[in-house]
Amino acid sequence: MFADRVTINVRGGDGGNGCLSFRREKYVPKGGPNGGDGGDGGDVIIRAAEGLTNLAHLSHQRHWKAERGEHGQGSNCFGKRGEPITIDVPPGTIIRDRDRGHVLRDLKHDGDQVVVAKGGRGGHGNTFFKSSTNRAPRQHEAGLPGEERWLVLELKVIADVGLIGLPNAGKSTLLSRISRAHPEIADYPFTTKYPNLGTVVVDSENAFVVADIPGLIEGAHAGHGLGHEFLRHVERTGLLVHLVEAAPMDGSDPVRNYEMIRQELKQYSLALAERPELVVVTKMDLTDAEEARDRIAREIGREVLSISAVTGKGVPQLLRAIQEKLRSRPDDEEEAEDRPQSPPSIQDPVPAASE
């Protein structure tokens, strides 16, 4: 099972109540107040953790609540703080507030974490209210409820290289050829139902991660086919490898196919359309593939690589070209969000949200 978007409810633990108590001992007839404070409730934390590839492990549990704080007791015993609860997600997960719509945090790297629901503060016991003018206070406080909110967790695959192209362009076959990934491969469209990741080891010091993005079709930016459900996964990639089938099985024009995918990228995000790109003609083992490659290069007016993932022809040259492109990227290049948000502080008070 693969899930790249889930909605969950998180709630911090409630604070413990403060205690109303007075010292009572045999030889102390008028003992003072000794009611302790309640403990604070635990926080709900979301943390990015390597080893997770999607959000499927969260799809079976929608409600997450941290432990509440213990109540205060007599003899100035303070309540224990509630234990926090930590939810692990894959790096690349964006956390959005479902009701307000803003981004709370983008967890890009392993170990990144954020408190999404703070625990409630524990109430004060009557000892807290003792003063020179209030020597026998009977005031005490109830603990405050923990924050509650509905969150939408959305995964955007983090990879160095994104393989794009029409269904059956040879993306999964290429990924299985250059890495140890084992995506489903068949001779019908939409074989790949979700992004597959593979690590390509060039040598002992160089490696990069490749994402096989499910096939796009005309109108993908508007949700047609697999649509923007998977277009967003290419937003994180630093380099696009655009695979164009030399002789499409449906008899379509490969040049138009290339231009159509480019148009879909522009419609979805101008920043994505400007990402560095390598154009690769696939299935060069077929008849008339050489002529098709020359025509594609001539009509789109740019350099075109060619490979046959089945025979391995041209694959080493492609890997070298990818490595050179990745090396040429600026070291301080940041991932650009094409829909920037200006969220309020995560620590701002959040009213309880109802589903």
HUTA-V312252 format. One record per backbone hydrogen bond with DSSP energy under -0.5 kcal/mol. NH is the residue of the N-H (numbers start at 0). CO is the residue of the C=O. E is the energy in kcal/mol with one decimal. If there is no record, write none. Layout:
BEGIN
nh->(NH:NH)
co->(CO:CO)
e->(E:E)
END
This chain:
BEGIN
nh->(5:7:8:9:10:11:12:14:15:17:18:20:22:24:27:30:30:32:33:34:35:35:37:38:40:41:43:44:44:45:46:47:48:51:54:57:58:58:60:63:65:66:68:69:71:72:75:76:76:77:78:81:84:86:87:88:91:92:92:93:94:95:95:96:97:97:100:103:104:106:106:107:110:111:113:115:115:116:119:122:125:126:127:128:129:130:136:140:143:145:146:148:150:151:152:152:153:153:154:155:156:158:159:160:161:162:163:163:166:168:173:174:175:176:177:178:190:192:195:197:199:199:200:201:201:202:207:209:210:211:212:212:215:219:221:222:223:226:227:228:229:230:231:232:233:234:235:236:237:237:238:239:240:241:241:242:242:243:245:247:250:253:256:257:258:259:260:261:262:263:264:265:266:267:268:272:273:274:277:279:279:280:281:281:283:285:288:291:292:293:294:295:296:297:298:299:300:301:304:306:307:311:312:314:315:317:318:319:320:321:322:323:324:325:326:327:328:332:336:347)
co->(152:150:61:148:63:146:41:143:38:140:35:18:31:27:24:22:27:134:20:20:33:72:122:69:119:66:116:42:84:113:86:111:88:48:2:54:54:55:57:8:10:82:13:79:16:76:33:72:73:75:36:39:42:44:85:46:106:89:106:153:104:93:151:101:95:149:96:94:94:92:104:105:47:108:45:43:113:43:12:15:18:34:124:125:126:133:133:123:120:11:117:9:7:95:5:150:93:151:3:91:154:156:208:208:238:210:161:240:215:165:169:170:171:172:173:174:187:190:211:209:197:207:198:199:205:205:199:197:160:195:162:210:164:216:218:219:218:223:219:225:226:226:227:229:230:231:232:233:158:159:159:275:161:239:277:163:240:279:281:244:247:251:252:253:254:255:256:257:258:259:260:261:262:263:264:268:269:271:239:241:277:304:243:279:306:282:285:287:288:289:290:291:292:293:294:295:296:296:278:280:312:307:307:311:311:313:314:315:316:317:318:319:320:321:322:323:325:329:334:344)
e->(-2.0:-2.3:-4.0:-2.6:-2.2:-3.0:-2.6:-3.0:-3.2:-3.3:-2.4:-0.7:-3.2:-0.9:-1.4:-0.6:-0.9:-0.5:-2.4:-0.7:-0.5:-2.4:-3.1:-2.9:-3.0:-2.8:-2.4:-0.6:-3.0:-2.5:-2.7:-3.1:-2.8:-1.2:-3.4:-1.9:-0.5:-1.1:-1.1:-2.7:-2.2:-1.7:-3.0:-2.7:-3.1:-2.9:-3.7:-0.8:-1.1:-0.6:-2.9:-3.1:-2.4:-3.2:-0.6:-2.6:-3.8:-0.9:-1.0:-3.4:-2.7:-0.6:-2.3:-2.5:-0.6:-2.5:-2.4:-3.1:-1.2:-2.5:-0.6:-1.2:-2.7:-2.1:-1.9:-2.2:-0.7:-1.3:-3.0:-3.0:-2.3:-1.3:-1.2:-0.7:-1.5:-1.5:-0.6:-2.8:-2.7:-0.5:-2.6:-2.1:-3.2:-2.5:-3.0:-0.6:-2.5:-0.6:-2.9:-2.2:-0.5:-0.7:-1.2:-2.2:-2.6:-3.1:-0.6:-2.2:-0.5:-1.4:-2.1:-2.5:-2.3:-1.3:-2.0:-1.3:-0.5:-0.6:-1.4:-2.3:-0.6:-3.2:-0.6:-0.8:-1.9:-1.7:-2.0:-3.3:-2.8:-3.0:-1.7:-0.9:-1.6:-1.7:-1.2:-1.9:-2.2:-1.7:-0.7:-1.1:-1.8:-1.1:-1.1:-1.0:-1.5:-1.1:-0.6:-0.9:-0.5:-0.9:-1.3:-2.8:-2.9:-0.7:-2.9:-2.8:-0.8:-2.9:-1.5:-0.5:-1.5:-0.5:-2.2:-2.1:-2.4:-2.5:-1.9:-2.2:-2.1:-2.0:-2.1:-2.0:-2.4:-1.8:-2.9:-1.9:-1.2:-1.4:-2.6:-2.9:-0.5:-3.2:-2.4:-0.5:-1.7:-1.6:-1.4:-1.7:-2.5:-2.2:-2.2:-2.4:-2.5:-2.1:-2.5:-2.2:-1.1:-0.9:-2.8:-2.5:-2.4:-2.7:-0.5:-1.4:-0.5:-1.9:-2.3:-2.1:-2.1:-2.4:-2.4:-2.3:-2.1:-2.5:-2.1:-1.5:-1.0:-1.4:-0.5:-1.6)
END
